Each structure stands twice: as structure tokens, then as C-alpha cells.
């Protein structure tokens, strides 16, 4: 019987993975590693945006803070857990793709949308003058693609993505003003 566990080629676990992780904060690199483990555990062929959203919600306090309180996060995590135990089975046979088109240099084991979100997170950080992308950058990149699986999950959990993106920008502006912070203004 063939294994449902996706194989990660040595190249992805080596130089390409190091390249992908190089521009991440330690916290985001840890969340990305968690998303990789979640994809393997769930028997998915690729890391997708729902895997990334799930680990960001579980591990990143800034990401957690930009949502509208505990009940919204609880609903989101509930949908994401359902996804891992069956809700997402219909996704296992399809590649998460976007109307935005293919991602150049997409790493093996990543959906085109997830790889594109990682690139967009790096770009967001660079525009702020930062060398490393943070979880909040990745969340913004994921939420900005209406075709992502994460946006589907956000919608099912009652999250207005436009409001979420506004809260992310407000968080970043507030953080710039005070030099870091723990609460969304």
C-alpha cells in the first residue's frame, strides 16, 4: 500500500529550504517548520496556506492578537482542526493554486499559493526596512489572496478578511510608533 506521507526531496530539505527560511525571524521559521510537520502528519502532498495559518495561530502572539478576540480564534482553530481530521480531505487531491498564476522557483513540497505568500511576506518586511519576515507579514500575505485555502477557512469562521488586513496594518503602524507592542490599538 503506498504511503500517504509526502516525500520531501533532499534538495528541498537542503539548499532550497535554507534559502526559504533565511529571511524569517526565528519565530516564523519555527511556525513554518510546524506547518511542514502538520502537512506530513495530515498526509498532504504540499504545505498550503491553511497549514501556515494553523501554525501561526498556535505559535505567534502577534498573529493571535490581530483577530477579534478569543471566540474568533477558537472558531478558526476549530475549523482548522476539522480540516486536519477530514474537512480538508477534498483538498488532498488538488494543488492549492491561485488566479495570481504560478510562482517562479516554487520549492518542492509547497503549494504555489503558500510559496507566493512566503515571497510576499519577505517583500512586506523589506518595504518596512526589515531583513526578516515575521508571522504578521505572512498572515497579511495569506489573507491578501482570495483564492487561498486559508481565506476559505477564515470566511467559514466568520472572519472578514478586509477587516483583518486593516487590523494588521494598524498593528504595524502602532508598532512603528511605539517601537513594539503587544496590543492592537
N, C-alpha and C positions, 0 to 999 in steps of 0.2 A: 504494500500500500504506500503510495507516495506521501511524503511529508507535506503538511500544510505550512510548515515553517519556511519563510522566505530565506533564500540564501543570500548572504551579503558577500560579494566577491572580495578577494583580498585587496584589490585596488581601492575599493570604496572604504575599506577599513584602514587603509594606509594613507597615501598622499591626498586623495580627494577628500576624505573625511577630515584630515588635518586642515586642509585648505578651507573647508566649510566652517569648521569650528574656530579657526584662527581669529576671526573678528568678533567673537562673542564674549560677553562677560562670563565669569566663572559660573554665575547663577544660571544664565541662559544656556551655557554649554551643558550644565547638569540637566536642565529641562529637556534639551534636545536628546541627550543620551536616554532619558526616561521615555521619550516618545519613540525612540528606536526600539527600546526593550518592549514597550507596550505593543508596537506593531508586530514584533516577533511573537510575543506571547499570544496575541489575538489571532495569529495565523494570517495576517495581512501581508500582501506582497510588497507593499510600499508604506513608508511613513507618509501620512497625509495630514491635512490641516486639523482634522478632528483629534488626532493623536497629539499634535502640538498644543492645541487648545486645552486638552485634558491635563497635560503635564504642567502647562503654565498656570492653570487654575490651582493645581495642587501644590505648586512649589514657589510661586512668585508673589510676594505680598503686594507689590505694586499692581500687578495684573488683577489680583483679587480685589484690591481697593477701588478700581475704576468701575466695577459693577455696582448696580443699585442695591447694595446690602446683601446680607446673608441669605434671605429667601431666594433671590435671583441666582446666586451662586449655587445654592443647594439644588435648584431645579436644573441648572446647567449640568452639574455633576451627575444628577440622576439620569439625564438623557445620555450623557457620555458613558456612564456605566452600562445602561441598556444597550448602547451601541456595541460595547465590547462583549456583551453576552447574547447578542442576536439581532439587535436593532440594525447593526451595520453589516449583516451578512450579505445584503444585496450589493454592498459596495465592494466586497472582496473580489468579485469577478470583473470589476471595472477600474480603470485608472482614473484617478481624480484629475480632471482636466478642466481648463478654463477657456472662456472665449478670448482671453488675452493672448492665446497662442502658446506654442512650445517654448520651453526655457532652454536657452543655449547652455551647453555644458552641464545639463541636469545630472546630479550624482545618481549613481545606481542605488536603487532601493528607496528612492524618494519620488513622490508624485510630482508632476510638473508644477502643480499649484503650490505645494509645500516648498519646493526648490525655489520657485519665484518669490514666495513670501520671505524666505531666508535672504535672498538678494535684496528685496525691498527693505527689509529690516536694516541691513548694512547701509543702504543708501540713506535711510532716515537718520541713522546715527551720524553718518558723515555730514549731512546737512546741518546738524547741530554742532559739528566740530568735534565729535567723539570718535575714537578709534574703534570702539566695540559696541555692537548692538546689544540692547537689553531686551528683556521679556516684553516690556511695554511696546517696543519697536516692532517686535514680531507679532504681537496681538493686533496692532494697528494695521500691519501689512496683511494679516489673515482676514481681518474684518473688512478691509477695503475691496476684496474680491468677491463679488456677489455670487460667483459660481463655486466657491469653496464649500467643502463639506462642513467646515466649522461654521460658516454663515448659515447653512441649513439648520445645524444644531442650535445656534443662537436664536434663530427665528422660532423654532419649535419650543424653545424655553421661554419665549416671550421677550427676548432682548431686542430692542430697537437698535439696529446697527448704527444708524446715523447718530443717535444719542450717545452710544458707546464711543464712536470716533470723536465726537465733541468732548466727551469726558476725558479721553486720552490726551487730546490736545490741551485741554485745561490743566490736566495733571502736569504735563511737561512745561507749560508756561509758568505754573505755580512753582514748580521745582527750580526753574531758572531764576525766578525772583528771590527765592529764599535759600537757594543753594542746596536743595534736597528736602524731602518731606515725606511724611507718612500718611497724609490725608488728602483727599481730593477736595479742592475748595468748593 
